[in-house]
Structure formats: C-alpha cells, structure tokens
C-alpha cells in the first residue's frame, strides 16, 4: 500500500509540474498583450507599452521567463497582479473561501440527494416512479446552468421576493453576528440550489446504473440462493460495490470546484475564484492566471490520490491489485 501511494504521489507531482510548464507557455502564447490593456485601450502610448513590457519582464524569451517564475514559486511567491498590483496570493485567499462555500455545499447536497434518488429508482426499476425520476433527471441535465440561475433569480427574487438577487452580503444592512450569518445563508440559497439541481442528475444516473449493474452480477444470485435476505444483500454487497463510481465523480467534482462554478458566480455576482479567473483571462493577467491554474492542477492531483485511498478502503481488492 505504501509503495502504491508513493507512486501515486510521485505521479501527482509530475502532473502538477507538467501543468505549470504547459499553462505558463499557453497563457503567454495566446493572442493579446497585457501591456496594451494597461497602457489604455484608446491610442496607447508606445513608450508606455515598452516601459511596462520591460517592467514585467515580458521582453525576455519565454524560457527565461519560466525559469524566473519557477524561482519565485520555490520561494513561495506567486507574484503581483498586473491589474490590481496586489499580491496574487492575497487575491486568491480572498476568493477561495466564497467559492468553497457554494461549491462544496452544492456538491455535498447533490451527492447525497442524487445518490439516494438513484438507489431508490434502481430498486423501483420499471415502475412509474422510476420513469418519473429518470425524466426529471434528463430535464435538469439538459438545462444550462446560466439559464437555470437566471430563472431562479426571476422567480424567487423578482417575483416572490424571497431571496436577494446577487452578492454575498446585503450592502445596505450592516448586520453582525448571527444576523450576518443569516444574511449570508439568504445570499447562498439561490446559487447553491442552482448547483444542486445541476449536480443531482449526474449522481442519480451513476448511482442508478451502478446499482442495477451490481444487482445483475452472478454473485448476487448466489447470495440469494443461499437464503440471505434482500436487505442484507443490498446493504452489505450491492451498495459497497455500486458506490465506487459515485466516489470517482464526487472526487473529480471536488478537484474542479475551485474554478468549476464560474458561470454561477457571474450570474449571482458571487465574489469567488471563477469570477477572478474570467476577469484575469479578459485582462491577460498572467501572474493571476498562472496561480489559478497551479491551484487547479494541485487540487486535481491531491483529490485523485484521496479518491484512490477511498477506493482501497471501500474495496480491499484494489489494495491487492
């Protein structure tokens, strides 16, 4: 097991290193010049552009820029934003928590509700409730997240006036303590609900198909032939084998949650990492983009290792293999 984990950790480090190098090159080879945007959109001064290019080291070859960037990373320095001139590390710190609030909450609720509904539908296969749940899942699966978010705002904010339309806190209300926490929950309600409705179909289909596939295996028929109760077969054998694909999807969801809710954050004006990433792409903010992609690749590598560990815990056969 230790040898297996060592190999996975080494693979994760190599993946992160390759991702840093690849993204560094792609970002700088993409069309657009950050110095032109910084110098002004209308008739930028060539002298200003040249001065900014030299200031940020963009006049050097890409290979030399990459070496300098790696040296910064080894010292724990992510650089400064071209646009706000603030430390990139400070920008990310201020945006990570809001993103995790809605992304992690939505992912957990989506996992629990989608899996339970999928298991329930699998046990009611062929009945009307199974057909109904499958139809609803296909409906929400085909619904774009931005459209669903806009409909949530239109119905629950504009028409019913139950929840605020955007932001993280009410700017006109200087709430403190528990009142501020309630204000935060009200602002989280619509974006989290949108994420949950989008995530449920994935977990529903995977859980349902996994349970049906496991229940059709030969060893399940053998257990039934021995006289074991259906409840014990399902709880001890079916669920344990059927839950592995769900763990995979949930792990991937957690890995990409840092930037995976960008559209939702834009619709609800939520100050998270997704908005920061899109703003950085628009402004060609190289240091901020490089830091975001570094964080994303690291989270993917870490979550894949965690998923492998959970696999080994759920199914001992994986440890042997």
C-alpha positions, 0 to 999 in steps of 0.5 A: 500500500505504501509503495502504491501511494508513493507512486501515486504521489510521485505521479501527482507531482509530475502532473502538477509540474507538467501543468505549470510548464504547459499553462505558463507557455499557453497563457503567454502564447495566446493572442493579446498583450497585457501591456496594451490593456494597461497602457489604455485601450484608446491610442496607447502610448508606445513608450508606455507599452515598452516601459511596462513590457520591460517592467514585467519582464515580458521582453525576455524569451519565454524560457527565461521567463519560466525559469524566473517564475519557477524561482519565485514559486520555490520561494513561495511567491506567486507574484503581483497582479498586473491589474490590481498590483496586489499580491496574487496570493492575497487575491486568491485567499480572498476568493477561495473561501466564497467559492468553497462555500457554494461549491462544496455545499452544492456538491455535498447536497447533490451527492447525497440527494442524487445518490439516494434518488438513484438507489431508490429508482434502481430498486423501483426499476420499471415502475412509474416512479422510476420513469418519473425520476429518470425524466426529471433527471434528463430535464435538469441535465439538459438545462444550462446552468446560466439559464437555470440561475437566471430563472431562479433569480426571476422567480424567487427574487423578482417575483416572490421576493424571497431571496436577494438577487446577487452578492454575498452580503446585503450592502445596505444592512450592516448586520453582525453576528448571527444576523450576518450569518443569516444574511449570508445563508439568504445570499447562498440559497439561490446559487447553491440550489442552482448547483444542486439541481445541476449536480443531482442528475449526474449522481442519480444516473451513476448511482442508478446504473451502478446499482442495477449493474451490481444487482445483475452480477452472478454473485448476487444470485448466489447470495440469494440462493443461499437464503440471505435476505434482500436487505442484507444483500443490498446493504452489505454487497450491492451498495459497497460495490455500486458506490465506487463510481459515485466516489470517482465523480464526487472526487473529480467534482471536488478537484474542479470546484475551485474554478468549476462554478464560474458561470454561477458566480457571474450570474449571482455576482458571487465574489469567488475564484471563477469570477477572478479567473474570467476577469484575469483571462479578459485582462491577460493577467498572467501572474493571476492566471498562472496561480489559478491554474497551479491551484487547479492542477494541485487540487486535481492531483491531491483529490485523485490520490484521496479518491484512490485511498477511498477506493482501497478502503471501500474495496480491499481488492484494489489494495491487492491489485 
